[in-house]
Amino acid sequence: MFIFIELAVLGMALLRILSGSIEIIAAILMMKFNSVEKALMINSSLALVGPIILVLTTTIGVLGMVGNLSIAKIVWIFLGVSCILIGVNLK
């Protein structure tokens, strides 16, 4: 008996595993360097990884559902993701 996993779901899951692995490696590096300045630099670099993974994962998910969604719904999804990214980056 085979378990069928959709390709889009597999891609999304693998991206999240990659993202989590990067986060864990960053935490280990922070402890290894034992410096607030270096930990802040590592943490700041993670600010680039998170949004990239969010956009890629959302894109894969939307592409996987493209047959079930209207163009208007796809636009709304990407507008929502854009609002999240803008809201996070405002200071």
Buried (B, 14 or more C-beta within 10 A) or exposed (E): EEEEEEEBEEBBEEBEEEBEEBEEEBBEBBEEEEEEEEBEEBEEEEEEBBBEBBBBBBBBBBBBEEEEBEEEEBEEBBEEBEEBBEEEEEE
